[in-house]
Amino acid sequence: MFKKNFGSTQQKKNHLTSVQLIVIFYLLSIIVATILLGLPIGHEEGVKLSFIDTLFTAVSAVSVTGLTAVNIQETFNHTGTIILAIVVQIGGIGVMTLGTAIWLLIGKRIGMRERQLIMTDQNQSTLAGLVQLMKQILSLIIGIEIVGTILFFILFQPYYDTDLDVLYHAFFASVTATTNAGFDITGNSLIPFRHDYLVQIVTMFLISAGAIGFPVLIEINNFIKERKYLERYTFTLFTKVTTITFALLVVTGALGIYLLEMHAFLEDKSWHETFFYSMFQSVTTRSGGLSTMNVSEFSVPTLLYLGVMMFIGASPSSVGGGIRTTTFAVAALAIFFYAKGRNTIKIFNREIYPEDIQKSFIVIIVAMGLCTLSTIIMSITDPLPIEEIFFEVCSAFGTTGLSTGITGNLSSTGKVILMILMFIGRIGVLSFLFIIRGKAVTENIHYPKEKLIIGQ
């Protein structure tokens, strides 16, 4: 009887797709994180954390968002903060990357099933070289975090009394910036460092390193190592499109903030304050979530603009969420080339697959539907200014973590909606659709095609 039931369970497991298994792993991570963050040993004395707020914090940590219904500094002690940092690390690097590292440490063979899960988790199109890829991702991220911790340890010396406190804050700041988690243990994000431009520069570098995408980091690393032996290093189309789009979004984001706030928040600021306020808030919309000012001080047009930037989010195969930079780039290129009378997208001597163009528009339409529906529902359950709800929704979906300060005042329904958006934003819209998608069916029967009137 036991063998029969066990065999049935194994059969059901084998019938699950790689995407479904990855989602299950992330859900299990959230359950474990909820239990750990709910332990009284990690709370400040006298703090009672409700289940919904504990779950919200766990989802936010696993999805590396940073939205919180409680003040991290006032709620968690050193033990709780370390637990939070570990959960953030798991969510940022990915369950399969850390799982692979553990498998390798205990000497477990990485089989075909595990490789399929890794391929799904890291958005790869081939099974070749996946274990090496995991090693590279892990070493790069940890290496960047170590460098960030050292730099912060130097820069934080004037702010804290003992070296232990400096190291504690430097470690957490490096982890939360690199993983784009957006959590802070200052109680005021990076507002205490609003005039410390070196701290801001290091933070922007770490946020960009986490959001630019693991494949880009690996290619840059390979370029640095191999440039001595190669006359010319050829970057992939993915790296070229991702890097250019990322840079353009940062520049246009900063420019947009400046133009919208030059006669408002930035009016009485010096040129260097204006530059860093605009640049930092632009970089953080890529999924960072940290801020050097209270974003509620921005005007309504700026909040809407930042909401759109957060909706786009970070790059694929990164620690960030949103529709992703390449999705936005491909859709924008498709519109541009169509307007020029062309049916294909040709860039950098390469042609983009029609399937990728189709996926881009599917992701954008589904994401817009999810965010619109969420905004409508939350406007009913939480009667707050619509621009603040829209901002919060985009922040959750983009796993950014910026907030105008309404998170803690939301109803349980509003918090549940944000948790769902954070989870979908982390795993990706396509993965979300693949959860409910059936097996691919080969179309053997085709009907006559007929034209429809579109957009006229």
SEFIGU-505014 format. One record per residue (C-alpha): residue number from 1; x, y, z. Coordinates in nm, 3 decimals, m for minus. Each point is the difference from the previous one (the first is absolute). Layout:
# SEFIGU-505014
ATOM; NUM; X; Y; Z
...
This chain:
# SEFIGU-505014
ATOM; 1; 0.000; 0.000; 0.000
ATOM; 2; 0.286; 0.235; 0.098
ATOM; 3; 0.186; m0.077; m0.322
ATOM; 4; m0.312; 0.065; m0.202
ATOM; 5; m0.061; 0.339; 0.166
ATOM; 6; 0.367; 0.095; m0.022
ATOM; 7; 0.007; m0.091; m0.367
ATOM; 8; m0.314; 0.206; m0.057
ATOM; 9; 0.159; 0.301; 0.171
ATOM; 10; 0.316; m0.033; m0.206
ATOM; 11; m0.207; m0.025; m0.317
ATOM; 12; m0.188; 0.320; 0.086
ATOM; 13; 0.329; 0.174; 0.075
ATOM; 14; 0.142; m0.106; m0.334
ATOM; 15; m0.310; 0.135; m0.174
ATOM; 16; 0.063; 0.348; 0.142
ATOM; 17; 0.170; 0.236; m0.240
ATOM; 18; 0.329; 0.169; 0.087
ATOM; 19; m0.181; 0.333; 0.043
ATOM; 20; m0.253; m0.153; 0.238
ATOM; 21; 0.279; m0.157; 0.207
ATOM; 22; 0.190; 0.331; 0.016
ATOM; 23; m0.317; 0.174; 0.120
ATOM; 24; m0.048; m0.269; 0.265
ATOM; 25; 0.359; 0.052; 0.117
ATOM; 26; m0.057; 0.376; 0.032
ATOM; 27; m0.326; m0.060; 0.186
ATOM; 28; 0.181; m0.234; 0.238
ATOM; 29; 0.265; 0.269; 0.049
ATOM; 30; m0.275; 0.245; 0.095
ATOM; 31; m0.147; m0.247; 0.251
ATOM; 32; 0.341; m0.059; 0.162
ATOM; 33; 0.074; 0.374; m0.001
ATOM; 34; m0.335; 0.073; 0.165
ATOM; 35; 0.076; m0.248; 0.278
ATOM; 36; 0.352; 0.137; 0.056
ATOM; 37; m0.101; 0.367; m0.008
ATOM; 38; m0.289; m0.076; 0.235
ATOM; 39; 0.228; m0.142; 0.271
ATOM; 40; m0.001; 0.225; 0.311
ATOM; 41; 0.377; m0.046; 0.031
ATOM; 42; 0.040; 0.227; m0.303
ATOM; 43; m0.226; 0.280; 0.128
ATOM; 44; 0.072; 0.300; 0.214
ATOM; 45; m0.128; m0.027; 0.357
ATOM; 46; m0.375; 0.059; 0.024
ATOM; 47; m0.060; m0.026; m0.375
ATOM; 48; m0.294; m0.211; m0.114
ATOM; 49; m0.003; m0.064; m0.374
ATOM; 50; m0.331; m0.108; m0.150
ATOM; 51; m0.014; m0.295; m0.238
ATOM; 52; m0.101; 0.213; m0.301
ATOM; 53; 0.291; 0.240; 0.059
ATOM; 54; 0.243; m0.289; 0.052
ATOM; 55; m0.117; m0.164; m0.322
ATOM; 56; 0.018; 0.334; m0.182
ATOM; 57; 0.359; 0.052; 0.115
ATOM; 58; 0.091; m0.357; m0.102
ATOM; 59; m0.148; 0.039; m0.349
ATOM; 60; 0.172; 0.337; m0.035
ATOM; 61; 0.333; m0.153; 0.104
ATOM; 62; m0.019; m0.310; m0.223
ATOM; 63; m0.109; 0.216; m0.294
ATOM; 64; 0.274; 0.252; 0.098
ATOM; 65; m0.248; 0.287; m0.010
ATOM; 66; 0.044; 0.190; 0.324
ATOM; 67; m0.358; 0.111; 0.058
ATOM; 68; m0.078; m0.034; 0.370
ATOM; 69; m0.306; 0.051; 0.214
ATOM; 70; 0.227; 0.048; 0.305
ATOM; 71; 0.314; 0.195; 0.080
ATOM; 72; 0.290; m0.247; m0.032
ATOM; 73; 0.220; 0.187; 0.247
ATOM; 74; m0.270; 0.013; 0.270
ATOM; 75; m0.130; m0.355; m0.059
ATOM; 76; 0.305; m0.225; m0.042
ATOM; 77; 0.308; m0.031; 0.220
ATOM; 78; 0.344; m0.104; m0.125
ATOM; 79; m0.104; m0.366; m0.021
ATOM; 80; m0.314; 0.085; m0.198
ATOM; 81; 0.198; 0.227; m0.231
ATOM; 82; 0.252; m0.276; m0.076
ATOM; 83; m0.289; m0.240; m0.073
ATOM; 84; m0.150; 0.263; m0.231
ATOM; 85; 0.335; 0.043; m0.178
ATOM; 86; 0.025; m0.378; m0.057
ATOM; 87; m0.354; m0.015; m0.140
ATOM; 88; 0.075; 0.296; m0.225
ATOM; 89; 0.317; m0.174; m0.121
ATOM; 90; m0.197; m0.314; m0.088
ATOM; 91; m0.263; 0.203; m0.182
ATOM; 92; 0.254; 0.213; m0.185
ATOM; 93; 0.240; m0.265; m0.122
ATOM; 94; m0.280; m0.250; m0.059
ATOM; 95; m0.097; m0.326; 0.163
ATOM; 96; 0.157; m0.210; m0.275
ATOM; 97; 0.335; 0.181; 0.012
ATOM; 98; 0.034; m0.055; 0.374
ATOM; 99; m0.145; m0.350; m0.034
ATOM; 100; 0.263; m0.086; m0.259
ATOM; 101; 0.274; 0.130; 0.229
ATOM; 102; m0.128; m0.222; 0.284
ATOM; 103; m0.026; m0.300; m0.235
ATOM; 104; 0.359; 0.050; m0.109
ATOM; 105; 0.123; 0.038; 0.357
ATOM; 106; m0.156; m0.329; 0.109
ATOM; 107; 0.124; m0.173; m0.315
ATOM; 108; m0.341; m0.055; m0.160
ATOM; 109; m0.005; m0.059; m0.374
ATOM; 110; m0.188; 0.268; m0.194
ATOM; 111; m0.237; m0.205; m0.214
ATOM; 112; m0.217; 0.087; m0.298
ATOM; 113; m0.301; 0.095; 0.215
ATOM; 114; 0.209; 0.241; 0.208
ATOM; 115; 0.150; 0.152; m0.314
ATOM; 116; m0.349; 0.060; m0.141
ATOM; 117; m0.095; 0.182; 0.321
ATOM; 118; 0.316; 0.211; m0.014
ATOM; 119; m0.071; 0.084; m0.365
ATOM; 120; m0.352; 0.114; 0.091
ATOM; 121; 0.106; 0.198; 0.307
ATOM; 122; 0.271; 0.187; m0.194
ATOM; 123; m0.196; 0.049; m0.326
ATOM; 124; 0.252; m0.200; m0.201
ATOM; 125; m0.079; m0.160; m0.336
ATOM; 126; 0.249; m0.287; 0.015
ATOM; 127; 0.106; m0.264; 0.252
ATOM; 128; 0.369; 0.041; m0.085
ATOM; 129; 0.231; 0.152; 0.262
ATOM; 130; m0.268; 0.060; 0.264
ATOM; 131; 0.201; m0.122; 0.298
ATOM; 132; 0.290; 0.224; m0.098
ATOM; 133; m0.250; 0.284; m0.041
ATOM; 134; m0.124; m0.050; 0.356
ATOM; 135; 0.357; 0.007; 0.133
ATOM; 136; 0.070; 0.322; m0.188
ATOM; 137; m0.320; 0.170; 0.121
ATOM; 138; 0.064; m0.097; 0.361
ATOM; 139; 0.365; 0.107; m0.003
ATOM; 140; m0.076; 0.330; m0.175
ATOM; 141; m0.286; 0.102; 0.229
ATOM; 142; 0.185; m0.095; 0.319
ATOM; 143; 0.313; 0.173; m0.132
ATOM; 144; m0.195; 0.320; m0.073
ATOM; 145; m0.161; m0.014; 0.345
ATOM; 146; 0.339; m0.041; 0.168
ATOM; 147; 0.138; 0.300; m0.189
ATOM; 148; m0.313; 0.198; 0.092
ATOM; 149; 0.036; m0.095; 0.367
ATOM; 150; 0.365; 0.113; 0.005
ATOM; 151; m0.081; 0.333; m0.166
ATOM; 152; m0.296; 0.063; 0.231
ATOM; 153; 0.213; m0.096; 0.301
ATOM; 154; 0.238; 0.281; m0.095
ATOM; 155; m0.272; 0.253; m0.084
ATOM; 156; m0.220; m0.073; 0.305
ATOM; 157; 0.275; 0.070; 0.256
ATOM; 158; m0.125; 0.353; 0.085
ATOM; 159; m0.359; m0.118; 0.046
ATOM; 160; 0.033; m0.277; 0.262
ATOM; 161; 0.184; m0.033; 0.332
ATOM; 162; 0.166; m0.342; m0.015
ATOM; 163; 0.159; m0.203; m0.278
ATOM; 164; m0.249; m0.279; 0.070
ATOM; 165; m0.292; 0.237; m0.064
ATOM; 166; 0.172; 0.128; m0.314
ATOM; 167; 0.051; m0.357; m0.127
ATOM; 168; m0.361; m0.093; 0.084
ATOM; 169; m0.142; 0.294; m0.196
ATOM; 170; 0.254; m0.038; m0.284
ATOM; 171; m0.083; m0.369; m0.047
ATOM; 172; m0.376; 0.055; m0.004
ATOM; 173; 0.025; 0.304; m0.228
ATOM; 174; 0.217; m0.191; m0.249
ATOM; 175; m0.230; m0.305; m0.008
ATOM; 176; m0.323; 0.198; m0.029
ATOM; 177; 0.144; 0.227; m0.274
ATOM; 178; 0.155; m0.280; m0.208
ATOM; 179; m0.311; m0.215; 0.019
ATOM; 180; m0.215; 0.310; m0.066
ATOM; 181; m0.203; m0.089; 0.309
ATOM; 182; m0.055; 0.358; 0.114
ATOM; 183; m0.011; m0.081; 0.373
ATOM; 184; 0.179; 0.231; 0.241
ATOM; 185; 0.092; m0.009; 0.368
ATOM; 186; 0.042; 0.375; 0.037
ATOM; 187; m0.375; 0.057; 0.026
ATOM; 188; 0.024; 0.264; m0.274
ATOM; 189; 0.142; m0.185; m0.301
ATOM; 190; 0.301; 0.200; m0.127
ATOM; 191; m0.134; 0.340; 0.105
ATOM; 192; 0.276; 0.027; 0.268
ATOM; 193; 0.250; m0.021; m0.291
ATOM; 194; m0.177; 0.248; m0.229
ATOM; 195; 0.309; 0.224; 0.000
ATOM; 196; 0.256; m0.282; 0.002
ATOM; 197; 0.056; m0.045; m0.371
ATOM; 198; 0.263; m0.274; 0.038
ATOM; 199; m0.250; m0.220; 0.185
ATOM; 200; m0.254; 0.072; m0.275
ATOM; 201; 0.247; m0.082; m0.280
ATOM; 202; 0.090; m0.335; 0.157
ATOM; 203; m0.369; m0.077; 0.057
ATOM; 204; m0.090; 0.088; m0.360
ATOM; 205; 0.281; m0.225; m0.124
ATOM; 206; m0.124; m0.293; 0.212
ATOM; 207; m0.362; 0.051; m0.106
ATOM; 208; 0.104; 0.011; m0.367
ATOM; 209; 0.217; m0.311; 0.040
ATOM; 210; m0.297; m0.193; 0.138
ATOM; 211; m0.254; 0.135; m0.249
ATOM; 212; 0.203; m0.013; m0.323
ATOM; 213; m0.032; m0.380; m0.023
ATOM; 214; 0.228; m0.293; 0.087
ATOM; 215; 0.085; m0.080; m0.367
ATOM; 216; 0.125; 0.358; m0.049
ATOM; 217; 0.219; m0.020; 0.311
ATOM; 218; 0.143; m0.332; m0.117
ATOM; 219; 0.078; 0.138; m0.346
ATOM; 220; 0.168; 0.308; 0.147
ATOM; 221; 0.202; m0.226; 0.228
ATOM; 222; 0.101; m0.220; m0.294
ATOM; 223; 0.091; 0.309; m0.204
ATOM; 224; 0.231; 0.124; 0.277
ATOM; 225; 0.166; m0.341; 0.034
ATOM; 226; 0.032; m0.075; m0.373
ATOM; 227; 0.083; 0.338; m0.150
ATOM; 228; 0.372; m0.079; 0.031
ATOM; 229; m0.041; m0.301; m0.227
ATOM; 230; m0.262; 0.126; m0.244
ATOM; 231; 0.042; 0.291; m0.237
ATOM; 232; m0.374; 0.059; 0.003
ATOM; 233; m0.258; m0.133; 0.244
ATOM; 234; m0.350; m0.044; m0.143
ATOM; 235; m0.284; 0.071; 0.240
ATOM; 236; m0.332; m0.177; m0.054
ATOM; 237; m0.307; 0.182; m0.129
ATOM; 238; m0.161; m0.044; 0.343
ATOM; 239; 0.283; 0.188; 0.173
ATOM; 240; 0.001; 0.279; m0.259
ATOM; 241; m0.377; 0.056; 0.011
ATOM; 242; m0.019; m0.037; 0.378
ATOM; 243; 0.287; 0.238; 0.076
ATOM; 244; m0.113; 0.269; m0.244
ATOM; 245; m0.363; m0.018; 0.117
ATOM; 246; 0.105; 0.004; 0.365
ATOM; 247; 0.219; 0.307; m0.054
ATOM; 248; m0.268; 0.182; m0.200
ATOM; 249; m0.262; m0.067; 0.268
ATOM; 250; 0.231; 0.134; 0.273
ATOM; 251; 0.081; 0.316; m0.200
ATOM; 252; m0.359; 0.067; m0.112
ATOM; 253; m0.121; m0.077; 0.351
ATOM; 254; 0.234; 0.258; 0.155
ATOM; 255; m0.083; 0.254; m0.270
ATOM; 256; m0.373; m0.056; 0.047
ATOM; 257; 0.024; 0.046; 0.377
ATOM; 258; 0.197; 0.321; m0.049
ATOM; 259; m0.244; 0.147; m0.252
ATOM; 260; m0.306; m0.091; 0.209
ATOM; 261; 0.146; 0.121; 0.330
ATOM; 262; 0.219; 0.295; m0.103
ATOM; 263; m0.268; 0.242; 0.121
ATOM; 264; m0.114; m0.217; 0.289
ATOM; 265; 0.214; m0.224; 0.224
ATOM; 266; 0.327; 0.090; m0.176
ATOM; 267; m0.067; 0.374; m0.026
ATOM; 268; 0.214; 0.109; 0.297
ATOM; 269; 0.267; m0.268; m0.040
ATOM; 270; 0.358; 0.058; m0.116
ATOM; 271; 0.120; m0.148; m0.330
ATOM; 272; 0.172; m0.296; 0.167
ATOM; 273; m0.302; m0.072; 0.222
ATOM; 274; m0.225; 0.017; m0.307
ATOM; 275; 0.226; m0.238; m0.192
ATOM; 276; 0.025; m0.263; 0.275
ATOM; 277; m0.367; 0.019; 0.102
ATOM; 278; m0.101; m0.051; m0.365
ATOM; 279; 0.260; m0.266; m0.081
ATOM; 280; m0.040; m0.207; 0.317
ATOM; 281; m0.381; m0.009; m0.018
ATOM; 282; 0.029; m0.100; m0.368
ATOM; 283; 0.244; m0.285; 0.071
ATOM; 284; m0.209; m0.128; 0.290
ATOM; 285; m0.309; m0.039; m0.224
ATOM; 286; 0.188; m0.276; m0.183
ATOM; 287; m0.098; m0.209; 0.305
ATOM; 288; 0.221; 0.139; 0.277
ATOM; 289; m0.266; 0.138; 0.233
ATOM; 290; 0.237; 0.213; 0.207
ATOM; 291; m0.049; 0.377; m0.004
ATOM; 292; 0.183; 0.313; 0.113
ATOM; 293; m0.321; 0.196; 0.059
ATOM; 294; m0.363; m0.055; 0.087
ATOM; 295; m0.159; m0.079; m0.337
ATOM; 296; m0.336; 0.126; 0.127
ATOM; 297; 0.152; 0.348; m0.040
ATOM; 298; m0.003; m0.047; m0.378
ATOM; 299; m0.285; 0.145; m0.203
ATOM; 300; m0.277; m0.218; m0.146
ATOM; 301; 0.146; 0.003; m0.356
ATOM; 302; 0.336; m0.118; 0.136
ATOM; 303; m0.162; m0.281; 0.201
ATOM; 304; m0.180; m0.118; m0.314
ATOM; 305; 0.324; 0.024; m0.200
ATOM; 306; 0.193; m0.200; 0.260
ATOM; 307; m0.282; m0.254; 0.004
ATOM; 308; 0.050; m0.063; m0.372
ATOM; 309; 0.378; m0.030; 0.050
ATOM; 310; m0.052; m0.255; 0.279
ATOM; 311; m0.250; m0.186; m0.219
ATOM; 312; 0.281; m0.054; m0.255
ATOM; 313; 0.232; m0.113; 0.278
ATOM; 314; 0.336; m0.175; m0.028
ATOM; 315; 0.161; m0.226; m0.259
ATOM; 316; m0.084; m0.369; m0.054
ATOM; 317; 0.197; m0.256; 0.204
ATOM; 318; 0.069; 0.261; 0.267
ATOM; 319; m0.113; 0.057; 0.357
ATOM; 320; m0.272; 0.244; m0.114
ATOM; 321; m0.356; m0.022; m0.126
ATOM; 322; m0.240; 0.184; m0.229
ATOM; 323; m0.058; m0.073; m0.368
ATOM; 324; 0.382; 0.017; m0.040
ATOM; 325; 0.213; 0.234; m0.209
ATOM; 326; 0.031; m0.226; m0.304
ATOM; 327; m0.378; m0.041; m0.017
ATOM; 328; m0.037; 0.377; m0.014
ATOM; 329; 0.283; 0.030; m0.255
ATOM; 330; m0.135; m0.265; m0.237
ATOM; 331; m0.352; 0.148; 0.012
ATOM; 332; 0.133; 0.351; m0.063
ATOM; 333; 0.216; m0.125; m0.289
ATOM; 334; m0.296; m0.191; m0.149
ATOM; 335; m0.209; 0.318; m0.001
ATOM; 336; 0.287; 0.203; m0.149
ATOM; 337; 0.076; m0.247; m0.279
ATOM; 338; m0.370; m0.047; m0.077
ATOM; 339; m0.037; 0.377; m0.034
ATOM; 340; 0.295; m0.010; m0.241
ATOM; 341; m0.186; m0.258; m0.211
ATOM; 342; 0.207; m0.303; 0.101
ATOM; 343; m0.129; m0.335; 0.119
ATOM; 344; 0.317; m0.110; 0.180
ATOM; 345; 0.230; 0.144; 0.267
ATOM; 346; 0.366; 0.011; m0.104
ATOM; 347; 0.256; 0.139; 0.246
ATOM; 348; 0.375; m0.055; 0.040
ATOM; 349; 0.001; m0.225; m0.309
ATOM; 350; m0.250; m0.233; 0.163
ATOM; 351; m0.372; m0.062; m0.053
ATOM; 352; m0.234; m0.051; 0.295
ATOM; 353; m0.222; m0.307; m0.002
ATOM; 354; m0.372; 0.072; m0.066
ATOM; 355; m0.080; m0.217; 0.304
ATOM; 356; 0.199; 0.238; 0.226
ATOM; 357; m0.192; 0.297; m0.140
ATOM; 358; m0.328; m0.180; 0.069
ATOM; 359; 0.112; m0.084; 0.356
ATOM; 360; 0.092; 0.363; 0.066
ATOM; 361; m0.348; 0.127; m0.084
ATOM; 362; m0.164; m0.285; 0.194
ATOM; 363; 0.206; 0.087; 0.311
ATOM; 364; m0.082; 0.371; m0.028
ATOM; 365; m0.373; m0.053; m0.054
ATOM; 366; m0.034; m0.254; 0.282
ATOM; 367; 0.207; 0.216; 0.235
ATOM; 368; m0.205; 0.309; m0.081
ATOM; 369; m0.318; m0.200; 0.062
ATOM; 370; 0.126; m0.127; 0.336
ATOM; 371; 0.111; 0.346; 0.118
ATOM; 372; m0.318; 0.169; m0.124
ATOM; 373; m0.225; m0.258; 0.167
ATOM; 374; 0.203; 0.022; 0.322
ATOM; 375; m0.025; 0.380; 0.000
ATOM; 376; m0.377; m0.013; m0.049
ATOM; 377; m0.054; m0.256; 0.277
ATOM; 378; 0.228; 0.185; 0.243
ATOM; 379; m0.176; 0.330; m0.072
ATOM; 380; m0.314; m0.172; 0.133
ATOM; 381; 0.152; m0.179; 0.300
ATOM; 382; 0.238; 0.282; 0.090
ATOM; 383; m0.146; 0.346; m0.069
ATOM; 384; 0.329; 0.182; m0.052
ATOM; 385; 0.120; 0.240; m0.272
ATOM; 386; 0.005; m0.195; m0.327
ATOM; 387; 0.354; 0.112; m0.086
ATOM; 388; 0.130; m0.146; 0.327
ATOM; 389; m0.177; m0.331; m0.064
ATOM; 390; 0.132; m0.010; m0.357
ATOM; 391; 0.351; 0.075; 0.128
ATOM; 392; m0.025; m0.279; 0.261
ATOM; 393; m0.131; m0.250; m0.257
ATOM; 394; 0.280; 0.074; m0.247
ATOM; 395; 0.255; m0.015; 0.280
ATOM; 396; m0.124; m0.345; 0.102
ATOM; 397; m0.014; m0.136; m0.356
ATOM; 398; 0.344; 0.142; m0.080
ATOM; 399; 0.127; m0.145; 0.333
ATOM; 400; 0.139; 0.346; 0.065
ATOM; 401; m0.115; 0.080; 0.352
ATOM; 402; m0.047; 0.376; m0.026
ATOM; 403; m0.304; 0.127; 0.185
ATOM; 404; m0.173; 0.326; 0.079
ATOM; 405; m0.056; m0.138; 0.350
ATOM; 406; m0.340; m0.166; m0.038
ATOM; 407; 0.111; m0.366; 0.026
ATOM; 408; m0.054; m0.033; 0.374
ATOM; 409; m0.348; 0.155; m0.022
ATOM; 410; m0.131; m0.234; m0.269
ATOM; 411; m0.279; m0.248; 0.067
ATOM; 412; 0.068; m0.373; 0.005
ATOM; 413; m0.148; m0.023; m0.350
ATOM; 414; 0.234; 0.273; m0.123
ATOM; 415; 0.301; m0.177; 0.152
ATOM; 416; m0.101; m0.332; m0.158
ATOM; 417; m0.026; 0.167; m0.342
ATOM; 418; 0.348; 0.149; 0.041
ATOM; 419; 0.138; m0.339; 0.108
ATOM; 420; m0.138; m0.162; m0.314
ATOM; 421; 0.149; 0.276; m0.214
ATOM; 422; 0.339; m0.031; 0.172
ATOM; 423; 0.002; m0.374; m0.059
ATOM; 424; m0.099; 0.030; m0.367
ATOM; 425; 0.250; 0.280; m0.049
ATOM; 426; 0.279; m0.220; 0.138
ATOM; 427; m0.071; m0.318; m0.194
ATOM; 428; m0.099; 0.191; m0.316
ATOM; 429; m0.323; 0.034; m0.194
ATOM; 430; 0.083; m0.283; m0.241
ATOM; 431; 0.072; m0.238; 0.288
ATOM; 432; m0.330; 0.107; 0.155
ATOM; 433; m0.180; m0.086; m0.326
ATOM; 434; 0.189; m0.328; m0.032
ATOM; 435; m0.135; m0.110; 0.339
ATOM; 436; m0.350; m0.027; m0.145
ATOM; 437; 0.105; m0.079; m0.354
ATOM; 438; m0.053; m0.349; m0.134
ATOM; 439; 0.254; m0.194; m0.199
ATOM; 440; 0.098; 0.142; m0.336
ATOM; 441; m0.220; m0.145; m0.273
ATOM; 442; 0.121; m0.054; m0.355
ATOM; 443; m0.255; 0.149; m0.236
ATOM; 444; m0.069; m0.263; m0.267
ATOM; 445; m0.315; 0.164; m0.131
ATOM; 446; m0.002; 0.352; m0.143
ATOM; 447; m0.298; 0.204; m0.118
ATOM; 448; m0.001; 0.261; m0.276
ATOM; 449; 0.145; 0.330; 0.123
ATOM; 450; m0.212; 0.314; m0.015
ATOM; 451; 0.099; 0.364; 0.052
ATOM; 452; m0.143; 0.207; 0.286
ATOM; 453; m0.021; 0.377; 0.017
ATOM; 454; 0.252; 0.102; 0.268
ATOM; 455; 0.039; 0.345; 0.152
ATOM; 456; m0.184; 0.198; m0.268
